[in-house]
Amino acid sequence: MDQLIVDDPARIGPYRLIARLGEGGMGRVYLARSDIGRTVAVKVVQAEFAQHREFRRRFAREVGAARRVGGAWTADVLDADTEAEVPWVATQYIPGPDLHTVVAKDFGPLPEHSVRVLANRLALALHAVHDAGLIHRDLKPSNVLVTVDGPRVIDFGIARALDSLAGDSLHTRTGMLIGSPGFMSPEQVRGLELAPASDVFCLGALLVYASTGRLLFGAADTGLNAHLFRIAEEEADLTGVPESLVDLVHECLHKSPAERPTPQQVAARTSTDQVEEWLPGTVLAQLGRHAAELLDFAPEPPAAPPVPAPRTDQPAPLPSAHAPTTPVVPVEPVGLVPAQGFGPPVPNPYASTEPSASRYASPPVAAADVQGPHPLRSRGLVVITLAQLLALVGALNLLESPVRSFFHLSIFMMRLMDLVYAVPFAGLLLFGGRIADRVGRKRALIISLIGSAAGFTLGGFAFNFVMLSTACVLQGIFAALLLRSSLSLISASFTEPKARERAFKVMASVSVGGLAMGMLVESWLVDATSWRVCQLANILFTAIIVVGVATLVHDRSGQSAA
């Protein structure tokens, strides 16, 4: 983790940047925090990649699929803006070192029990990734983060967007190799179409590394082309792999994808009932120290670039006429060591897919450029506010005197009606933000409107207290979800403080004034018709607002089909 520098933006989307986590060919990764205190890892795509339309299209598709990945052993994709000038994606921050750091620097090869648990958890993670319709394509030690309770897989599926830059080659147009040579499958080396079995081969290579501390085909001893040939044609050396896992690893490394086990089969063959810690005590202690360092990390103001020394007006003294002249000897240029990517590099220059930062670094991007234009225009803001207003007015209509008089409710029953609305409303208000993050803000808003319409329908046709109470419960639940998804949409779309403040002021003004006006109109309609007509009329208004949300509101997250 490194301090920010002056060229780094202060914010990316709704997230305030705290530190740098890494940099590589795909882009740069920052540690960031949202306005409500959620800590995330934000990956910003290289600006040169963002100029390719096909890359953007694939990146948006893969991010949308990655958000559907569940399971306990992956890092959740929480947010994204695939339409920004420079696209970015925010994932759950996992406070732990990667597997390369643990094996190569902190501890060394892991014992048999740890490797078995590692195989089980990674297989479960791959199963979740494949279930979402993704292939990881770049499973390697730097994409496996180690925590006290188990490993976590990151960066699943995102590498596929780079295929659009490569055509039929293993390299992109900028010369970056797609995949990590130490952890590529034979079909990946040959440029064939990949299937989930490709990830299983990479899992086998990763287990060899975790068991022995060396790369599968000894990449440090050969050049890149020779190493790729070994992957495609030669059998792997499994010396050092625990005897109880040799057969399984050998099957994972079969040259034919059809002969490899599935992630489910790997998970079944590596399950264990042992309750002991999955890592040795020394590694757990190191993880504790790492967590303490994270807690002690204090971001500093970005340092300004160094100021060059002022030039003097006096010319440099000429050499003495008697001074001997030294012939100029040409010097061979010194080779540059590629900058570290998202994970630590492997022992030789060919074993990492992360290119040199100097070679692929993009010009500094200002914060406003990273955030991109606001897709949520004033009309979308009005639609969102009206949606929230409709849900509240419709629910309050059920709690008014005409409804209570119609059903001859006692004071106790009236208080119970208030309670059956307030309790689910307050309960879901706490978790509505997580639901909106999981399914997509725009999608959550549409779901809440449809649910509110169901509550209006049930309330309009209610003929007893049970139906009326159920309508109140539905309207309380979906009013809370509607409120949280509305606030999330506005927060994510208006990222500049002044613009966000104006948006919330508009929302508050319309809500307060509109609520009073809506109650007056509802009272007039009740007097002119009945409370049932008001409930049923809300269904029509809800349908109109759903159309408005679908056409005027755009979710920056890339999850919703906005």
C-alpha angles and dihedrals in degrees: 000000000000135000119259119260129218093263093059117098118246093227139017112200108314093340129099112217118236107171146341116266101180149318135221148136096304094050143275129311124214134188106233142169131214124228090260092053103261112148115217142166110241119200116199116201120233109269092230091057091050089063091068113087094204091051090053092049093051093041091054091048094048093046090051090052092044090057089062093057111111133174134103098265102059132074109248119240102230108174143357144172109209093170098056119112086255109026120226139182128204121210136182109282112239110200100214141091122261123256092255091059092048095049102034101036116011108037118349129228113000123241122255096263092051092049091049092052090044091054091048096049095044091049090053090049092051090049089056091047093049091046088060090056095257136123115208094217094183109053105159138138094271089056092055115078118201121222135168094260098041147303124301126209118220137181095035117173097352093104090068091075088067090064088077089064095049108053108190094340133095087231132067122236088265091056098255115145113235107229133011112281092217090056108034128120123235091249090051090052091050092050094242126150110280128231131185088271088072089068089051090058089050088049089056091050090049092051090052089053093048091049099044108017091234134102118259099249101023097256092179090068099052143041124261098264093047090049093051089050090054091052092052100041115015132075118247123251106236096181108144097024110127111265093235090059102037096093093048093047090047090054091048089054096052111137091227113071091210091061096055122097120250120249088253090056092048090050092049093050094049100043114127135191094205115124096200122115112280094226132050116264093251091057092047089051090051090050088053091052090048091053091049091053090053091051091049094047110117118189115229128208108273110268117241117240115267115273112236117241114262115261117242121229092221114096119237113266115265117243117262115266089235096047112113115244119233117216114240111248115205112238125211111243114254115243115243120234110230115249118254114268129208089302131029115280121253120245100279133043092252098051097075127067094202110105128218113285090222091054099048103021114129125218115277111280120213120230093250090053093052092051093051127197121327109259091190104080128188093271091054090050091052091049091052092049092048090050091055091045093051093052093051096044092047092051094047089052089066091053097052127108098258091060093047092047092049091056094037092234120187123228089262092051090048091054090046089054090054090049097050088056098041099047099056089039092055093041096053091040087071095052102027092095092058091049091051090049091050101047099026128268098254092045090049090051092052091046090051091051092050090048091050089051089054089053091049090050094049091045093049092054098036114133100173141032095262093058091044092051092048089053089052091050092051093047092048093051097047094040088059093047090047092052095049095045090047092052091046092051092051093045093049095045101043101050100159109088096233094046091047091049091052091048093052091046090054090048093049093046094049091044095052097039094037093049091055092045092045092052090051092050091046091050090051091050091048091053092045097043124352141286090258091061089053092053093049092044088057088063090062092047090049091053090052092050092048089057089048092051092048093052106030106031120076123190113217091204095081091226097102122061093241 
